[in-house]
Amino acid sequence: MTYVDGFIVAVPKKNMAQYRKMAKRAGKVWREHGAINYVESVADDAPMGKVTSFPRSVKMKPDETVIFSWVTYKSRADRNRILKKVMADPRLQMDNKNMPFDGKRMIYGGFKVFLDI
């Protein structure tokens, strides 16, 4: 059964070029290690909700935008195997000072696909 990891982060607009560079490298690494698909998208129509919303979920600041990303795998077992390799890959090793976003406000999780039309 297909498995998906989803991510939501707030990225300062001034860091978007750095984020794109990091995302391109990350996508390459994920795919090399076996992910089916790697997608990064920037908010285009994600208004601030009164109670909940993508911007509220990551405590978006006025000078930031929301990034919604996902990685697709053949199965959860594949995801676990691939993620272990990705996390150990030196091309993705960054310290908090070099991150183009605040990792403490990242939301992520793994999901079983139950419908794919």
Residue pairs with C-beta under 8 A, 6 or more apart in sequence:
1 75
1 76
1 112
1 113
2 36
2 72
2 73
2 74
2 75
2 112
2 113
2 116
3 72
3 73
3 74
3 75
3 76
3 78
3 79
3 110
3 111
3 112
3 113
4 70
4 71
4 72
4 73
4 110
4 111
4 113
5 70
5 71
5 73
5 79
5 83
5 108
5 109
5 110
5 111
6 68
6 69
6 70
6 108
6 109
6 110
6 111
7 67
7 68
7 69
7 70
7 106
7 107
7 108
8 54
8 57
8 58
8 66
8 67
8 68
8 69
8 106
8 107
8 108
9 58
9 66
9 67
9 69
9 101
9 102
9 103
9 105
9 106
9 107
10 55
10 58
10 59
10 60
10 61
10 64
10 65
10 66
10 67
10 101
10 102
10 105
11 19
11 64
11 65
11 66
11 67
11 100
11 101
12 61
12 63
12 64
12 100
12 101
13 63
13 64
13 65
14 63
15 100
15 101
16 42
16 65
16 100
18 100
19 67
19 100
19 101
20 40
22 94
22 100
23 40
23 67
23 69
25 91
25 92
26 38
26 86
26 92
27 38
27 40
29 86
29 89
29 91
29 92
30 38
30 71
30 82
30 86
31 38
33 82
33 85
33 86
33 89
34 73
34 78
34 81
34 82
34 85
35 71
35 72
35 73
35 82
36 72
36 73
36 74
37 70
37 71
37 72
38 69
38 70
38 71
38 72
39 69
39 70
39 71
40 67
40 69
41 67
41 68
41 69
42 65
42 66
42 67
43 54
43 55
43 65
43 66
43 67
43 68
46 53
46 54
46 55
46 66
47 53
47 55
48 55
48 56
48 60
49 55
49 56
54 60
54 66
54 68
55 66
57 107
58 66
58 105
58 106
58 107
59 105
60 66
67 101
71 79
73 79
73 82
76 110
76 112
79 110
86 92
96 103
